[in-house]
Amino acid sequence: MKLIFHPEIRDARINLAVEEFILNNLNVNEEDYFLFYINGPSIIVGKNQNTNEEVNLKYVEDHSIHVVRRLSGGGAVYHDEGNLNFSFLTKDDGDSFNNYKKFTEPVVQALHKLGVEAELSGRNDIHVGTRKISGNAQFTTRGRMFSHGTLMLDSNIEEVVNALVVSEEKMRSKGIKSVRSRVANISEFLTEPLTMDQFVDHLLASIYEGKEIERYTLSEADWEKVNAISAERYGNWDWNFGKSPKFDVIHKKRFPIGTIDFRLNVTKGIIQEAKIYGDFFGVADASEIAQALEGKRYDRASLREVLSQYELKKYFGAVELDEVLDVLA
């Protein structure tokens, strides 16, 4: 099993592209590959999820957090530099897909050697007691597959909560909603602190059972393909947001000038229909703004661009652009 690890790369869009490149371009039918990667602050949403429902859009914009959709299913997860991601890439032999124990057991055993009483819980999570330290997912195509997961060594738990929390009353979705568990860092269960480098070294020594580790180094031609995959998929708004299923948005907030109530129908990330209700007083017709929203992307940058073209006080009364934007997304 050859190791691929480029710790200097912290861009989720590149790291997910590396994983896809290995799956589709290296001969995983003859040779297994083991990938480690660390992402900077980012939210990775499952293939079948409604990105807008899983992500606190205002928070990720304000904090420059990348939002990227992965190939595998499952729920949304927050990554940062305190989280280590692993991926086993191999042949889909007919018995391995959905067999999470096969791929998590080497990791669980490595954690046991650190005194962490980890175990596979349910279908695809690793828990210590009732607390989740790792989520796992799988993807298969053309007889090849990967099984990947997170290992929260020392992630910023507050950021996990802030970046993923979305008001339930804001949206009625036809998409698949993730179920969030209580999470914990592995560092909480260690008797001695470990740096990320020490943690990586320990995992490799355990998984490879002390044997010499053979590495695969991506060539210049490989990186060209990786960068193309990143641009075409993981850096593409249509993939990360536009692939979201159809959903209805109900955003309502009470201001001193009255209640502003937005109703949107969104398909593939594009606002198909918009209505504005409320008991505010305005000298201009708010339906003009609703009409302008239709056909636009449902993301804060696009919404800001539309709203900034209007003198909102004429339509709603004494409210500011950012206040209205916060109601919308």
C-alpha positions as CSV (number, residue, x, y, z in Angstrom):
1,M,0.0,0.0,0.0
2,K,1.7,3.2,-1.2
3,L,1.4,6.4,0.8
4,I,0.6,9.8,-0.7
5,F,0.8,12.8,1.7
6,H,1.5,16.4,0.8
7,P,1.2,18.2,4.2
8,E,2.0,21.5,2.7
9,I,-1.2,21.6,0.7
10,R,-4.1,22.8,2.8
11,D,-6.6,23.7,0.1
12,A,-9.7,21.3,0.3
13,R,-10.3,21.8,-3.4
14,I,-6.9,20.5,-4.3
15,N,-6.8,17.7,-1.7
16,L,-10.2,16.3,-2.9
17,A,-8.9,16.6,-6.5
18,V,-5.8,14.5,-5.5
19,E,-8.1,11.8,-4.1
20,E,-10.2,11.7,-7.3
21,F,-7.0,11.7,-9.4
22,I,-5.7,8.7,-7.6
23,L,-9.0,6.8,-7.9
24,N,-9.3,7.4,-11.6
25,N,-5.7,7.5,-12.9
26,L,-3.5,5.2,-10.7
27,N,-3.9,1.5,-10.9
28,V,-5.8,0.8,-7.7
29,N,-6.8,-2.6,-9.1
30,E,-3.2,-3.7,-8.7
31,E,-2.0,-1.5,-5.9
32,D,-3.7,0.0,-2.9
33,Y,-3.0,3.6,-2.0
34,F,-3.3,5.4,1.4
35,L,-3.8,9.1,1.4
36,F,-3.4,11.6,4.2
37,Y,-4.4,15.3,3.8
38,I,-5.0,18.3,6.0
39,N,-7.3,21.1,5.0
40,G,-7.5,24.7,6.1
41,P,-10.9,25.9,7.4
42,S,-13.5,24.4,5.1
43,I,-16.9,22.7,5.1
44,I,-17.1,19.5,3.1
45,V,-20.7,18.5,2.2
46,G,-21.9,15.1,1.1
47,K,-22.7,14.4,-2.5
48,N,-26.5,14.3,-1.9
49,Q,-26.8,17.2,0.4
50,N,-28.4,20.6,0.1
51,T,-25.4,22.9,0.7
52,N,-27.5,25.9,1.6
53,E,-29.2,23.9,4.3
54,E,-26.0,22.6,5.9
55,V,-23.9,25.7,5.9
56,N,-24.2,29.0,7.8
57,L,-23.7,31.1,4.7
58,K,-23.0,34.4,6.5
59,Y,-20.5,32.9,8.8
60,V,-18.5,31.1,6.1
61,E,-18.4,34.2,4.0
62,D,-17.3,36.4,6.9
63,H,-14.6,33.9,7.9
64,S,-13.4,32.9,4.4
65,I,-14.2,29.3,4.9
66,H,-14.2,27.2,1.7
67,V,-17.3,25.1,1.0
68,V,-16.7,22.1,-1.1
69,R,-18.9,19.1,-2.1
70,R,-17.2,15.7,-2.1
71,L,-18.0,12.6,-4.2
72,S,-19.1,10.5,-1.3
73,G,-22.4,10.6,0.5
74,G,-23.0,11.3,4.2
75,G,-23.2,14.5,6.2
76,A,-21.5,17.8,6.3
77,V,-18.2,18.1,8.2
78,Y,-16.0,20.9,9.2
79,H,-12.2,20.7,8.5
80,D,-9.4,22.7,9.9
81,E,-5.7,22.2,10.5
82,G,-6.4,20.3,13.7
83,N,-8.2,17.6,11.7
84,L,-6.4,14.8,9.8
85,N,-8.1,13.2,6.8
86,F,-7.3,9.7,5.6
87,S,-8.4,7.7,2.6
88,F,-7.9,4.1,1.5
89,L,-8.1,3.8,-2.3
90,T,-8.5,0.3,-3.6
91,K,-10.3,-2.1,-5.9
92,D,-14.0,-2.6,-5.2
93,D,-14.0,-6.4,-4.8
94,G,-17.7,-6.7,-4.2
95,D,-17.2,-7.2,-0.4
96,S,-15.5,-3.9,0.6
97,F,-18.0,-1.2,-0.2
98,N,-20.2,-0.4,2.9
99,N,-17.7,-2.5,5.0
100,Y,-16.6,0.4,7.2
101,K,-15.0,-1.9,9.7
102,K,-12.4,-3.1,7.2
103,F,-11.1,0.4,6.7
104,T,-11.6,1.9,10.1
105,E,-10.1,-1.0,12.1
106,P,-6.5,-0.1,11.4
107,V,-7.2,3.4,12.6
108,V,-9.1,2.2,15.7
109,Q,-6.2,-0.1,16.6
110,A,-3.7,2.8,16.2
111,L,-5.9,4.9,18.6
112,H,-6.0,2.0,21.1
113,K,-2.2,2.1,21.2
114,L,-2.5,5.7,22.3
115,G,-4.8,4.7,25.1
116,V,-7.9,6.1,23.3
117,E,-10.8,3.7,23.7
118,A,-12.2,4.2,20.2
119,E,-14.7,2.0,18.4
120,L,-16.7,1.9,15.3
121,S,-20.2,3.1,16.2
122,G,-23.3,2.6,14.1
123,R,-22.6,2.4,10.4
124,N,-19.7,4.7,9.8
125,D,-18.5,6.8,12.8
126,I,-15.7,6.3,15.3
127,H,-16.7,7.1,18.8
128,V,-15.1,7.3,22.2
129,G,-18.0,6.5,24.5
130,T,-20.9,8.6,23.2
131,R,-18.7,11.2,21.5
132,K,-17.8,11.2,17.9
133,I,-14.1,11.7,16.8
134,S,-14.3,10.5,13.2
135,G,-16.9,10.4,10.4
136,N,-16.4,8.1,7.4
137,A,-17.8,7.8,3.9
138,Q,-17.3,5.8,0.8
139,F,-17.5,6.2,-3.0
140,T,-17.3,3.6,-5.8
141,T,-17.0,3.8,-9.5
142,R,-16.0,1.4,-12.3
143,G,-14.7,-1.3,-9.9
144,R,-12.7,1.2,-7.9
145,M,-13.5,2.7,-4.5
146,F,-12.3,4.8,-1.6
147,S,-13.1,4.8,2.0
148,H,-12.2,8.1,3.7
149,G,-12.7,9.7,7.1
150,T,-11.8,12.5,9.5
151,L,-9.7,12.3,12.6
152,M,-10.3,15.3,14.9
153,L,-7.1,15.6,16.8
154,D,-7.4,19.2,17.9
155,S,-10.1,20.9,15.8
156,N,-11.7,24.2,16.9
157,I,-15.0,22.8,18.1
158,E,-16.6,26.2,18.4
159,E,-15.9,26.7,14.6
160,V,-17.5,23.3,13.9
161,V,-20.7,24.5,15.5
162,N,-20.7,28.1,14.1
163,A,-20.0,27.0,10.5
164,L,-22.6,24.3,10.3
165,V,-25.5,25.6,12.4
166,V,-28.4,26.8,10.3
167,S,-31.8,27.9,11.7
168,E,-34.3,25.1,11.2
169,E,-37.2,27.5,10.8
170,K,-35.5,29.1,7.7
171,M,-35.9,26.3,5.3
172,R,-38.2,23.4,4.2
173,S,-35.9,21.2,2.1
174,K,-36.5,18.4,-0.3
175,G,-32.9,17.4,0.1
176,I,-31.1,15.0,2.5
177,K,-30.4,16.5,5.9
178,S,-27.4,15.5,7.9
179,V,-27.7,14.2,11.5
180,R,-25.2,15.9,13.7
181,S,-23.7,14.1,16.7
182,R,-21.8,15.4,19.7
183,V,-18.2,15.7,18.6
184,A,-14.9,15.6,20.5
185,N,-11.2,16.0,19.8
186,I,-8.9,13.0,20.2
187,S,-6.6,15.2,22.3
188,E,-9.2,15.1,25.0
189,F,-8.6,11.4,25.5
190,L,-4.8,11.4,25.4
191,T,-2.6,11.2,28.5
192,E,0.2,13.1,26.8
193,P,-0.3,15.8,24.2
194,L,0.6,15.1,20.6
195,T,1.5,17.4,17.7
196,M,-0.1,16.7,14.4
197,D,3.3,15.5,13.1
198,Q,3.6,13.1,16.0
199,F,0.1,11.9,15.4
200,V,0.7,11.2,11.8
201,D,4.0,9.3,12.6
202,H,2.1,7.2,15.1
203,L,-0.7,6.3,12.7
204,L,1.7,5.4,9.9
205,A,3.9,3.2,12.2
206,S,0.8,1.4,13.4
207,I,-1.0,1.0,10.1
208,Y,2.1,-0.1,8.3
209,E,3.1,-2.2,11.3
210,G,6.6,-0.8,11.4
211,K,7.4,-1.9,7.8
212,E,9.1,0.4,5.4
213,I,6.6,2.8,3.8
214,E,6.6,3.1,0.0
215,R,5.5,6.5,-1.2
216,Y,4.1,7.6,-4.4
217,T,5.1,11.1,-5.5
218,L,2.9,13.0,-7.9
219,S,4.7,14.0,-11.1
220,E,4.3,17.4,-12.9
221,A,1.9,15.7,-15.3
222,D,-0.1,14.3,-12.4
223,W,-0.4,17.8,-10.8
224,E,-1.6,19.2,-14.1
225,K,-4.5,16.7,-14.0
226,V,-5.1,17.4,-10.3
227,N,-5.4,21.1,-10.9
228,A,-7.8,20.5,-13.8
229,I,-10.0,18.3,-11.6
230,S,-9.9,21.0,-8.9
231,A,-10.9,23.8,-11.3
232,E,-13.6,21.8,-13.1
233,R,-15.2,20.3,-10.0
234,Y,-14.2,21.3,-6.5
235,G,-13.6,25.0,-7.4
236,N,-16.8,25.1,-9.4
237,W,-19.8,26.9,-7.8
238,D,-22.2,24.7,-9.9
239,W,-20.8,21.6,-8.2
240,N,-20.5,22.9,-4.7
241,F,-23.8,24.8,-4.6
242,G,-25.7,24.4,-7.8
243,K,-26.0,20.6,-7.4
244,S,-28.2,21.1,-4.3
245,P,-31.7,19.7,-4.7
246,K,-34.8,21.9,-5.0
247,F,-35.8,23.6,-1.8
248,D,-38.1,26.3,-0.5
249,V,-36.8,29.1,1.7
250,I,-38.8,31.0,4.3
251,H,-36.7,33.7,5.9
252,K,-38.5,36.1,8.3
253,K,-37.3,38.7,10.8
254,R,-39.0,41.3,12.9
255,F,-37.4,44.8,12.7
256,P,-38.6,48.1,14.3
257,I,-40.0,49.0,10.9
258,G,-42.0,45.7,10.8
259,T,-41.6,42.1,9.7
260,I,-39.8,41.3,6.4
261,D,-40.6,37.9,5.1
262,F,-38.8,36.4,2.1
263,R,-40.2,33.3,0.3
264,L,-37.9,31.7,-2.3
265,N,-38.0,28.7,-4.5
266,V,-34.5,27.5,-5.4
267,T,-33.5,24.8,-7.9
268,K,-29.9,23.9,-8.5
269,G,-28.8,26.9,-6.5
270,I,-30.8,29.4,-8.7
271,I,-33.7,31.4,-7.4
272,Q,-36.7,30.4,-9.6
273,E,-39.4,32.4,-7.7
274,A,-39.2,35.1,-5.1
275,K,-41.9,36.7,-3.0
276,I,-41.6,39.3,-0.3
277,Y,-44.3,39.7,2.5
278,G,-44.5,41.7,5.7
279,D,-46.1,44.6,7.6
280,F,-43.3,47.1,6.8
281,F,-44.1,50.5,5.2
282,G,-42.3,51.5,2.0
283,V,-42.9,54.0,-0.7
284,A,-41.7,51.7,-3.4
285,D,-43.0,48.3,-4.4
286,A,-41.0,45.4,-2.8
287,S,-42.1,43.1,-5.6
288,E,-39.5,44.9,-7.8
289,I,-36.7,43.5,-5.6
290,A,-38.4,40.1,-5.6
291,Q,-38.4,40.1,-9.4
292,A,-34.8,41.1,-9.5
293,L,-33.8,38.1,-7.3
294,E,-35.3,35.6,-9.7
295,G,-32.7,33.9,-11.9
296,K,-29.9,34.8,-9.5
297,R,-27.6,32.4,-7.6
298,Y,-28.7,31.8,-4.0
299,D,-25.4,32.8,-2.4
300,R,-24.5,35.9,-0.4
301,A,-22.3,37.5,-3.0
302,S,-25.1,37.4,-5.7
303,L,-27.7,38.5,-3.2
304,R,-25.6,41.4,-2.1
305,E,-25.1,42.4,-5.7
306,V,-28.8,42.5,-6.4
307,L,-29.8,44.3,-3.1
308,S,-27.0,46.9,-3.5
309,Q,-28.7,48.2,-6.6
310,Y,-31.7,49.4,-4.6
311,E,-32.3,52.1,-2.0
312,L,-33.7,49.6,0.5
313,K,-35.2,52.3,2.8
314,K,-37.7,53.2,0.0
315,Y,-38.9,49.6,0.0
316,F,-38.8,48.6,3.6
317,G,-38.1,51.6,5.8
318,A,-35.1,52.2,8.0
319,V,-33.1,49.0,7.4
320,E,-29.5,48.6,6.2
321,L,-28.3,46.4,3.3
322,D,-26.5,43.9,5.7
323,E,-29.6,43.6,7.8
324,V,-31.8,42.6,4.8
325,L,-29.0,40.3,3.5
326,D,-28.9,38.5,6.8
327,V,-32.6,37.7,6.5
328,L,-32.1,36.3,3.1
329,A,-29.1,34.1,3.8
